[in-house]
Amino acid sequence: MAINWFKYSSPATFYPLAGRLAVWFGIASVLLLVVGLYMSFFVAPTDYKQGEGYRIIYIHVPAAWMSMFIYFVMACWAAAGIIWRTRLSSMMALALAPTGAMFTFIALWTGSLWGKPMWGTWWVWDARIVSELILLFLFIGFMALNSAIDDARRAARASGVLAIVGIINLPIIYYSVQWWNTLHQGATIKFSTQGVQSEMSEIMLYSMLVMTFACWFYTIAVVMTRVRRIILEREGNSTWVKEMLQEER
């Protein structure tokens, strides 16, 4: 039977679905995180140049990937809310922002820890690092602007425009090592029409991908939980929320 996905654009029908998704993706993220950390720290071989210190990439790289991916998805939800004026779209964008900011901070923090033994300093004004820092400011600006405006619709439009404009920073982050002469190393894993090309050994690549999926599933679980809270806050006076709360009592 065909599934009518459009019905889930309503907060009332999406709320119970989000609860089920949060549970299953939460369990999957924990399992993948345990497996990924074990593979990263005990199975993956020592790097012949960087020694054991390179293992921080199994946290740093997935966090950096997720920071850009979450921002893109957040901007798409924000754009959908502006174009089609769907309440759930702006709620999803708002729910994604804190997790995106967290992964961006983790990417910067672990990059600093990695940079100290490799570059001899905690911070350099490198093009990729600076553009990643700008991404963090965009996430914070999105949340701050949304909170500064009392009217939810006006707040969604204003912060949505900011999110859409900020997309220009994503290709800058990705191509910064090619456009400018930076200390940051180039991409070890490259995606092309020919498939995934990696300079890493297979076990290193698999460990990286497991950690990435762990972060991805964690994001889905947390965002689903957070959007349920936002729905209750904004739809608190709706009949369906009152009936649901009465049934739970």
DRENGU-755563 format. One record per residue: residue in three letters; x, y, z negated of N, C-alpha, C in turn. Coordinates in steps of 0.2 Angstrom, whole numbers, plus 5000, padded with zeros to 4 digits. Layout:
AlaXYZXYZXYZ
...
//
This chain:
Met500449945000500050005000500450065000
Ala500250115004500650175004500550214998
Ile501050254996501050294990500950364991
Asn500550394988500350464990500850504985
Trp501450524988501950564984501750634982
Phe501250664986501050734985500750744979
Lys500450684976500050694970500550704964
Tyr501150684965501650704959501850774959
Ser501650814964501850884964501450924958
Ser500950884955500550914950500950894943
Pro500950944939501250934932500950874929
Ala500250874929499850824926500050754928
Thr500150744934500250674936501050664936
Phe501450714936502150704936502450684929
Tyr502050714924502250704917502350634915
Pro501850594916501950524914502550484918
Leu502550504924503050474928503750494926
Ala503850554924504450584922504650544915
Gly504250524911504350494905504650424906
Arg504350384911504550314913505250324916
Leu505350374921505950374924506550394919
Ala506350434914506850454909507150394905
Val506650344904506850284900507350244904
Trp507150224910507450174914508150204916
Phe508150264918508850294920509250304914
Gly508950324909509350324903509750264901
Ile509350204901509650144900510250124905
Ala510050134911510550124917511150164916
Ser511150234914511650274913512150254908
Val511850224902512250204897512650144899
Leu512350094902512650034904513250054909
Leu513050094914513550114919514150154916
Leu514050194911514550224907515050184904
Val514750134900515150084897515650044902
Val515350024907515749984912516250034916
Gly516050094917516450144920517050154916
Leu516950174910517450194905517950134904
Tyr517650074904518150014903518550004910
Met518250014915518650004922519150064922
Ser518950124920519450174921520050174917
Phe519950154910520450154906520850084905
Phe520550034907520849964905520949924911
Val520549934917520649894923521049934928
Ala520949994929521250034934522050034933
Pro522450034938523150034937523450104935
Thr524050104932524350164931524550204937
Asp524450264938524750304944525450304944
Tyr525750294949526550294950526850354949
Lys526450414950526750484950526550514943
Gln525950504941525650544936525650504929
Gly525750444930525750394924525050394921
Glu524950384915524250374912523850434911
Gly524150494912523850554911523350564917
Tyr523450524923522950534928522250514927
Arg522150474922521550444920520950494919
Ile521150554917520650604916520250614922
Ile520450594928520150604934519450574934
Tyr519450514930518750474930518250514927
Ile518350564923517850614920517850674924
His518450704926518450764929518150764936
Val518350714940518050724947517350704947
Pro517050654944516350654944515950714941
Ala516250744936515950804933515950864938
Ala516450864942516550914947516050904953
Trp515950844955515450824960514750844958
Met514650824952513950834949513750904948
Ser514250944947514151014946513951044952
Met514251024958514051054964513351024967
Phe513250954966512650924968512050954964
Ile512150954958511550984954511351054956
Tyr511851094957511751164959511351164966
Phe511551124971511251114977510451094976
Val510351044972509751014971509251074967
Met509551104962509251164959509051214964
Ala509451234968509251284973508751264978
Cys508751204979508251174984507551174980
Trp507551154974506951154970506651234969
Ala507151274968506951344967506651374974
Ala506951354980506751374986506051344987
Ala505951284985505251254986504751294982
Gly504951314976504451354972504251414975
Ile504751454978504651514981504251504987
Ile504351454992504051454998503351424997
Trp503251374993502551344992502251354986
Arg502551394982502251424975502051364971
Thr502451304971502251254967502551264960
Arg502151254955502351264948502951214946
Leu502851154948503351094946503951114949
Ser504051144955504651154958505151204954
Ser504851254951505251304947505351274940
Met504951224938505151194932505651144932
Met505751104938506251064940506951104940
Ala506951154944507551194944507751224937
Leu507351244933507551264926507751204922
Ala507451144923507751084919508451064922
Leu508551074928509251054930509851104928
Ala509651164927510151214926510651194920
Pro510351184914510851164908511251104909
Thr511051054913511450994914512051014919
Gly511851054924512351074929512851124926
Ala512651164921513151204918513651164913
Met513351114910513751064906514251034910
Phe514051004916514550964920515051014923
Thr514851074924515351124927515851144921
Phe515651154915516051164910516551104909
Ile516251044909516750984908517250974914
Ala517050994920517550994925518051044924
Leu517951104922518451154920518851134914
Trp518551104909518951094903519351034904
Thr519150974908519550924909520150944914
Gly519950984919520451014924521051044920
Ser520851084915521351124911521751074907
Leu521451014904521850964901522350934906
Trp522050924912522450884917523050934919
Gly522850994920523351044923523951054918
Lys523851054912524451064907525051024908
Pro524950954908525550914910525750914917
Met525350924922525550924929525750994931
Trp525451044929525651114932526051154926
Gly526051124920526451164915526051224912
Thr525351224913524951284911524251254910
Trp523851294906523151274905522751304910
Trp522951354913522451394918522951424923
Val522651424929522951464935522451494939
Trp522551554942522051584946522051554953
Asp521851484953521851444959521151454962
Ala521151454969520451464972519951414970
Arg520051354970519551304968519351314961
Ile519851324956519651334949519251394948
Val519451454951519051514951518351504954
Ser518251474959517651464962517151414958
Glu517451364955517151324950516851364944
Leu517351414942517151454936516551504938
Ile516551524944515951564947515351524947
Leu515451454948514851414948514551414941
Leu514951404936514751404929514351474928
Phe514651524930514251594929513551594933
Leu513551564938512951564942512351524938
Phe512551464935512151424931511851464925
Ile512351494922512151534916511751594918
Gly511951624924511551684926510851664928
Phe510751604931510051574932509651574926
Met509951534921509551524915509451594911
Ala509951634911509851704908509251744911
Leu509251744918508751784921508051754920
Asn508051694920507451654919507151674912
Ser507551674907507351694901507251764899
Ala507551804903507451884902506751904905
Ile506451874909505751894912505251854908
Asp504751894905504251854902503751814906
Asp503551844912503051814917503451754920
Ala503151694920503551634922503551644930
Arg503051664933503151664941503651714943
Arg503651774940504151824942504851794940
Ala504951764934505551734932505751684937
Ala505351644940505551594944505751624951
Arg505351674953505551704960506251734959
Ala506351774954507051814953507651764952
Ser507551714948508051664947508151624953
Gly507651604957507651564963508051604968
Val507951664969508351704974509051704972
Leu509251704966509951704963510251634965
Ala509851584964510051514965510251504973
Ile509751524977509851524984510451554987
Val510551614984511151654986511751624984
Gly511751594978512351564976512551504979
Ile512151474984512351414987513051424992
Ile513151494993513751504997514351494994
Asn514351484987514951464983515151394984
Leu514651344986514751274986515251264992
Pro515251284998515751275003516351305001
Ile516351354998516951394996517351344991
Ile517051314986517351264981517651204985
Tyr517251174990517451114993518051134998
Tyr518051185002518551195007519051245004
Ser519051264998519551314996520251284996
Val520351214996521051194996521351195003
Gln520851195008521051195015521051275018
Trp520651315015520751385017521251425014
Trp521451405008522051445005522551405002
Asn523151425001523751394998523651384991
Thr523451334988523251324981523651274978
Leu523751274971524051224968523651154967
His522951164968522551114967522651064973
Gln522650994971522750944977522150944981
Gly522250914987521750904992521250854990
Ala520750834994520250784992520650714993
Thr520550674988520850604989520350564992
Ile519650574991519150534994518750584999
Lys518750565005518450605010517850565014
Phe517350605015516750575018516650605025
Ser516550555030516550575037516050525040
Thr515950535047515450495050515750425051
Gln516350415050516650355050516650315043
Gly516350345038516350315032516750345027
Val516850315021517250345016517950325017
Gln518350375016519050365017519450385011
Ser519850345008520150355001520850335001
Glu521250384998521950364997522050334991
Met521550314987521650274981521550204982
Ser521750164977521650094978520950074977
Glu520750014979520050004978519750004971
Ile520149974967519849974960519850044957
Met520250094959520250154957519550194960
Leu519450174966518850204969518250174966
Tyr518250114965517650084962517450114955
Ser518050124951517950154944517650224945
Met517950264950517650324951516950324953
Leu516750284957516050284959515550254954
Val515750214949515350194944515250244939
Met515850284937515750344933515250394936
Thr515350404943514950454946514150434946
Phe514050374947513350344946513050354939
Ala513550344934513350354927513150424926
Cys513550464928513350544927512750554931
Trp512650524937512050544941511450514937
Phe511450454935510850424931510750464925
Tyr511250484921511150524915510850594917
Thr511050624922510650684924509950674925
Ile509750624929509050604930508650594924
Ala508950554919508650544913508550614909
Val509050654908509050714904508550764907
Val508550764914508150814917507450794917
Met507250734917506550714917506350724910
Thr506750714905506550724898506450804897
Arg506850844900506850914899506250944902
Val506150924908505550944912504850934909
Arg504850874905504250854901504150914896
Arg504650934893504550984888504351054891
Ile504651064896504451134900503751124902
Ile503551064904502851064906502351074901
Leu502551044895502051054889502051124887
Glu502651164887502651234885502251274890
Arg502251264896501951304901501251284902
Glu501051224901500351194902500051184896
Gly500251214890499951194884499251204883
Asn498951254887498251274886497851234891
Ser498151194895497751154900497351104897
Thr496851084900496351034897496750964897
Trp497150944902497450884902497950874896
Val498250924895498750924889498450914882
Lys497850954881497450944875497150874875
Glu496950854880496650784880497150734878
Met497750744881498350694880498550694873
Leu498650754870498850764863498350734858
Gln497650744860497150714856497150634856
Glu497350604862497350534862497950504859
Glu498550544859499150524855499050524848
Arg498650574845498450574838497950514836
//
